[in-house]
Amino acid sequence: MSILQTLDKQYINGEWRDGLGAKTLQDINPYNGEVIAEFKMANLEDIDAAYKAAANAKNHQRDSKKHQAGDGGS
């Protein structure tokens, strides 16, 4: 078995960062049983950081739309 790709980064808040989780998940080709890729799983800290980043982005977008509406759309 050969792993074609190891994915150990998490894309959070616009940047790739090392995942903090210790567990991995293997993607296995059902035809021949070969491991195609191995993914490092996110842990609760990774998920919390991603959730906070998404909430901040949503709030920023909402505030931008309010500001644009207050300017008459310009």
DSSP file (Angstrom, degrees, kcal/mol; ACC not computed):
  #  RESIDUE AA STRUCTURE BP1 BP2  ACC     N-H-->O    O-->H-N    N-H-->O    O-->H-N    TCO  KAPPA ALPHA  PHI   PSI    X-CA   Y-CA   Z-CA
    1    1 A M              0   0    0      0, 0.0     2,-0.4     0, 0.0    33,-0.1   0.000 360.0 360.0 360.0 134.7    0.0    0.0    0.0
    2    2 A S        -     0   0    0     33,-0.2     2,-0.6    35,-0.0     0, 0.0  -0.992 360.0-134.5-128.2 137.5    1.2    3.5   -0.8
    3    3 A I        -     0   0    0     -2,-0.4    33,-0.2     1,-0.2    34,-0.2  -0.782  12.5-165.8 -89.1 123.2   -0.3    6.7    0.3
    4    4 A L  S    S+     0   0    0     32,-0.9     2,-0.3    -2,-0.6    33,-0.2   0.815  72.3  10.8 -78.5 -31.0   -0.5    9.1   -2.7
    5    5 A Q  E     -a   37   0A   0     31,-1.0    33,-2.0     2,-0.0     2,-0.5  -0.988  57.2-155.7-152.4 137.6   -1.2   12.2   -0.5
    6    6 A T  E     -a   38   0A   0     -2,-0.3     2,-0.7    31,-0.2    33,-0.2  -0.972  11.9-165.4-113.1 123.1   -1.1   13.1    3.1
    7    7 A L  E     +a   39   0A   0     31,-3.1    33,-2.8    -2,-0.5    -2,-0.0  -0.915  24.6 152.4-111.4 108.5   -3.4   16.1    4.1
    8    8 A D        +     0   0    0     -2,-0.7    11,-1.8    31,-0.2     2,-0.3   0.204  42.6  92.6-123.4  15.4   -2.5   17.4    7.5
    9    9 A K  E     -C   18   0B   0      9,-0.2     2,-0.4     7,-0.0     9,-0.2  -0.791  57.5-147.0-111.2 154.4   -3.5   21.1    7.3
   10   10 A Q  E     -C   17   0B   0      7,-3.3     7,-2.6    -2,-0.3     2,-0.9  -0.968  14.2-137.3-116.6 134.5   -6.8   22.8    8.2
   11   11 A Y  E     +C   16   0B   0     -2,-0.4     2,-0.4     5,-0.2     5,-0.2  -0.815  40.7 159.5 -94.1 103.5   -8.0   25.8    6.3
   12   12 A I  E >   -C   15   0B   0      3,-2.4     3,-1.0    -2,-0.9    38,-0.1  -0.992  59.7  -7.4-132.6 129.3   -9.2   28.2    8.9
   13   13 A N  T 3  S-     0   0    0     -2,-0.4    -1,-0.1     1,-0.2     3,-0.1   0.858 129.7 -50.3  57.4  40.4   -9.7   32.0    8.8
   14   14 A G  T 3  S+     0   0    0      1,-0.2     2,-0.3    -3,-0.1    -1,-0.2   0.624 120.7  86.5  79.2  14.3   -8.2   32.3    5.3
   15   15 A E  E <  S-C   12   0B   0     -3,-1.0    -3,-2.4    -5,-0.0     2,-0.5  -0.998  74.4-118.6-146.5 150.8   -5.0   30.3    6.1
   16   16 A W  E     +C   11   0B   0     -2,-0.3     2,-0.3    -5,-0.2    -5,-0.2  -0.749  41.8 171.6 -84.9 128.7   -3.7   26.8    6.1
   17   17 A R  E     -C   10   0B   0     -7,-2.6    -7,-3.3    -2,-0.5     2,-0.1  -0.952  40.3 -87.0-136.9 157.7   -2.5   25.8    9.5
   18   18 A D  E     -C    9   0B   0     -2,-0.3    -9,-0.2    -9,-0.2     2,-0.1  -0.403  46.9-120.3 -62.1 132.6   -1.4   22.5   11.2
   19   19 A G        -     0   0    0    -11,-1.8    23,-0.1     1,-0.1    -1,-0.1  -0.461  11.3-148.1 -71.7 148.5   -4.3   20.6   12.5
   20   20 A L        +     0   0    0     -2,-0.1    -1,-0.1    23,-0.1    22,-0.1   0.582  63.4 105.0 -94.7 -11.8   -4.3   19.9   16.2
   21   21 A G        -     0   0    0     20,-0.4    22,-0.1     1,-0.1    21,-0.1  -0.305  56.5-154.7 -71.0 154.0   -6.0   16.5   16.1
   22   22 A A        +     0   0    0     20,-0.1     2,-0.2    18,-0.1    -1,-0.1   0.635  67.1  89.1-100.3 -19.5   -4.1   13.3   16.6
   23   23 A K        -     0   0    0     18,-0.2    18,-2.7    19,-0.1     2,-0.3  -0.480  58.0-160.5 -82.9 150.8   -6.5   11.0   14.7
   24   24 A T  E     -B   40   0A   0     16,-0.2     2,-0.4    -2,-0.2    16,-0.2  -0.891   7.4-148.4-126.1 160.1   -6.3   10.3   10.9
   25   25 A L  E     -B   39   0A   0     14,-2.6    14,-3.3    -2,-0.3     2,-0.4  -0.996  12.5-146.1-127.7 131.6   -8.7    9.0    8.3
   26   26 A Q  E     -B   38   0A   0     -2,-0.4     2,-0.6    12,-0.2    12,-0.2  -0.839   4.3-146.3-101.4 135.1   -7.6    7.0    5.3
   27   27 A D  E     -B   37   0A   0     10,-3.0     9,-3.1    -2,-0.4    10,-1.2  -0.896  25.0-162.0 -96.3 117.4   -9.4    7.2    2.0
   28   28 A I  E     -B   35   0A   0     -2,-0.6     7,-0.2     7,-0.2     6,-0.1  -0.870  21.3-123.4-112.0 132.5   -9.2    3.7    0.5
   29   29 A N     >  -     0   0    0      5,-3.2     4,-2.4    -2,-0.4     5,-0.2  -0.596  19.4-151.5 -68.2 118.5   -9.7    2.7   -3.2
   30   30 A P  T  4 S+     0   0    0      0, 0.0    -1,-0.2     0, 0.0    -2,-0.0   0.727  89.1  60.2 -69.1 -19.7  -12.5    0.2   -3.1
   31   31 A Y  T  4 S+     0   0    0      1,-0.1    -2,-0.0     3,-0.1    -3,-0.0   0.935 127.6   5.2 -72.3 -46.9  -11.2   -1.5   -6.2
   32   32 A N  T  4 S-     0   0    0     -3,-0.2    -1,-0.1     2,-0.1     3,-0.1   0.421  93.0-117.6-122.9   0.9   -7.8   -2.6   -5.0
   33   33 A G     <  +     0   0    0     -4,-2.4     2,-0.2     1,-0.2    -2,-0.0   0.537  61.7 149.1  76.7   5.0   -7.7   -1.6   -1.3
   34   34 A E        -     0   0    0     -5,-0.2    -5,-3.2    -6,-0.1     2,-0.6  -0.494  53.5-115.9 -74.9 140.1   -4.9    0.9   -1.8
   35   35 A V  E     - B   0  28A   0     -7,-0.2   -31,-0.6    -2,-0.2    -7,-0.2  -0.665  31.4-177.8 -76.3 120.5   -4.8    3.9    0.4
   36   36 A I  E     -     0   0A   0     -9,-3.1   -31,-1.0    -2,-0.6   -32,-0.9   0.882  63.8  -7.8 -85.9 -44.3   -5.3    7.0   -1.8
   37   37 A A  E     -aB   5  27A   0    -10,-1.2   -10,-3.0   -33,-0.2     2,-0.4  -0.980  54.8-142.3-151.3 157.9   -4.9    9.7    0.9
   38   38 A E  E     -aB   6  26A   0    -33,-2.0   -31,-3.1    -2,-0.3     2,-0.4  -0.996  18.9-159.7-127.6 127.7   -4.6   10.1    4.6
   39   39 A F  E     -aB   7  25A   0    -14,-3.3   -14,-2.6    -2,-0.4     2,-0.6  -0.885  15.7-134.0-111.0 134.0   -6.4   13.0    6.3
   40   40 A K  E     - B   0  24A   0    -33,-2.8   -16,-0.2    -2,-0.4     2,-0.1  -0.772  32.4-129.5 -83.3 125.1   -5.5   14.5    9.7
   41   41 A M        -     0   0    0    -18,-2.7   -20,-0.4    -2,-0.6   -18,-0.2  -0.436  16.3-115.4 -77.6 147.3   -8.8   14.9   11.5
   42   42 A A        -     0   0    0     -2,-0.1     2,-0.2   -22,-0.1    -1,-0.1  -0.481  26.9-148.8 -74.4 149.6   -9.8   18.2   13.2
   43   43 A N     >  -     0   0    0     -2,-0.1     4,-2.4   -22,-0.1     5,-0.2  -0.520  37.8 -85.0-107.4-175.2  -10.1   18.2   17.0
   44   44 A L  H  > S+     0   0    0      1,-0.2     4,-2.6     2,-0.2     5,-0.2   0.847 127.9  54.3 -62.1 -34.8  -12.5   20.4   19.0
   45   45 A E  H  > S+     0   0    0      2,-0.2     4,-2.3     1,-0.2    -1,-0.2   0.910 109.5  47.8 -65.5 -41.5  -10.0   23.3   19.1
   46   46 A D  H  > S+     0   0    0      2,-0.2     4,-2.4     1,-0.2    -2,-0.2   0.929 113.8  47.3 -62.2 -45.5   -9.8   23.3   15.3
   47   47 A I  H  X S+     0   0    0     -4,-2.4     4,-2.5     1,-0.2    -2,-0.2   0.903 111.7  50.2 -64.8 -41.7  -13.6   23.2   15.0
   48   48 A D  H  X S+     0   0    0     -4,-2.6     4,-2.6     2,-0.2    -1,-0.2   0.914 111.1  49.0 -62.8 -43.6  -14.0   26.0   17.5
   49   49 A A  H  X S+     0   0    0     -4,-2.3     4,-2.2     1,-0.2    -2,-0.2   0.905 112.6  48.0 -63.1 -41.9  -11.5   28.2   15.7
   50   50 A A  H  X S+     0   0    0     -4,-2.4     4,-2.3     2,-0.2    -2,-0.2   0.900 112.0  49.5 -65.5 -41.2  -13.2   27.5   12.3
   51   51 A Y  H  X S+     0   0    0     -4,-2.5     4,-2.6     2,-0.2    -2,-0.2   0.928 111.9  48.0 -63.8 -45.3  -16.7   28.3   13.9
   52   52 A K  H  X S+     0   0    0     -4,-2.6     4,-2.5     1,-0.2    -2,-0.2   0.897 111.5  50.5 -63.5 -40.3  -15.4   31.6   15.4
   53   53 A A  H  X S+     0   0    0     -4,-2.2     4,-2.2     2,-0.2    -1,-0.2   0.910 112.0  47.4 -63.6 -42.1  -13.8   32.6   12.1
   54   54 A A  H  X S+     0   0    0     -4,-2.3     4,-2.3     2,-0.2    -2,-0.2   0.901 111.9  49.9 -66.3 -41.0  -17.0   31.9   10.2
   55   55 A A  H  X S+     0   0    0     -4,-2.6     4,-2.5     2,-0.2    -2,-0.2   0.911 111.2  49.2 -64.3 -42.2  -19.1   33.8   12.7
   56   56 A N  H  X S+     0   0    0     -4,-2.5     4,-2.4     2,-0.2    -2,-0.2   0.904 111.3  49.6 -63.4 -41.1  -16.8   36.8   12.6
   57   57 A A  H  X S+     0   0    0     -4,-2.2     4,-2.4     2,-0.2    -2,-0.2   0.903 111.0  49.8 -64.3 -41.0  -16.9   36.8    8.8
   58   58 A K  H  X S+     0   0    0     -4,-2.3     4,-2.6     2,-0.2    -2,-0.2   0.929 111.9  47.6 -63.6 -45.3  -20.7   36.6    8.8
   59   59 A N  H  X S+     0   0    0     -4,-2.5     4,-2.6     2,-0.2    -2,-0.2   0.894 111.7  50.6 -63.2 -40.3  -20.9   39.5   11.3
   60   60 A H  H  X S+     0   0    0     -4,-2.4     4,-2.2     2,-0.2    -1,-0.2   0.916 111.5  47.8 -63.8 -43.0  -18.5   41.6    9.2
   61   61 A Q  H  X S+     0   0    0     -4,-2.4     4,-2.2     2,-0.2    -2,-0.2   0.920 112.1  49.7 -63.9 -43.5  -20.5   40.9    6.0
   62   62 A R  H  X S+     0   0    0     -4,-2.6     4,-2.1     1,-0.2    -2,-0.2   0.923 111.9  47.9 -60.8 -45.1  -23.7   41.8    7.8
   63   63 A D  H  X S+     0   0    0     -4,-2.6     4,-2.2     1,-0.2    -1,-0.2   0.856 109.5  53.9 -65.6 -35.1  -22.2   45.1    9.1
   64   64 A S  H  X S+     0   0    0     -4,-2.2     4,-2.6     2,-0.2    -1,-0.2   0.911 108.7  48.6 -64.1 -42.5  -20.9   45.9    5.6
   65   65 A K  H  X S+     0   0    0     -4,-2.2     4,-2.3     2,-0.2    -2,-0.2   0.892 110.8  50.3 -66.3 -38.7  -24.3   45.5    4.1
   66   66 A K  H  X S+     0   0    0     -4,-2.1     4,-2.0     2,-0.2    -1,-0.2   0.911 111.6  48.9 -62.9 -41.6  -25.8   47.8    6.8
   67   67 A H  H  X S+     0   0    0     -4,-2.2     4,-1.1     1,-0.2    -2,-0.2   0.914 111.8  48.4 -65.0 -43.0  -23.1   50.4    6.1
   68   68 A Q  H  <>S+     0   0    0     -4,-2.6     5,-2.7     1,-0.2     3,-0.4   0.894 110.8  50.8 -64.7 -39.4  -23.8   50.2    2.4
   69   69 A A  H ><5S+     0   0    0     -4,-2.3     3,-1.2     1,-0.2    -1,-0.2   0.873 108.3  52.9 -65.9 -36.7  -27.5   50.5    2.9
   70   70 A G  H 3<5S+     0   0    0     -4,-2.0    -1,-0.2     1,-0.3    -2,-0.2   0.722 104.9  56.3 -70.2 -21.9  -27.0   53.6    5.1
   71   71 A D  T ><5S-     0   0    0     -4,-1.1     3,-0.6    -3,-0.4    -1,-0.3   0.325 123.5-102.3 -90.9   6.8  -24.9   55.2    2.4
   72   72 A G  T < 5S-     0   0    0     -3,-1.2    -3,-0.2     1,-0.2    -2,-0.1   0.716  71.4 -63.1  78.1  20.4  -27.7   54.9   -0.1
   73   73 A G  T 3 <       0   0    0     -5,-2.7    -1,-0.2    -6,-0.2    -4,-0.1   0.527 360.0 360.0  84.8   4.9  -26.1   52.0   -1.8
   74   74 A S    <         0   0    0     -3,-0.6    -2,-0.1    -6,-0.3    -5,-0.1   0.460 360.0 360.0-101.5 360.0  -23.0   53.8   -2.9
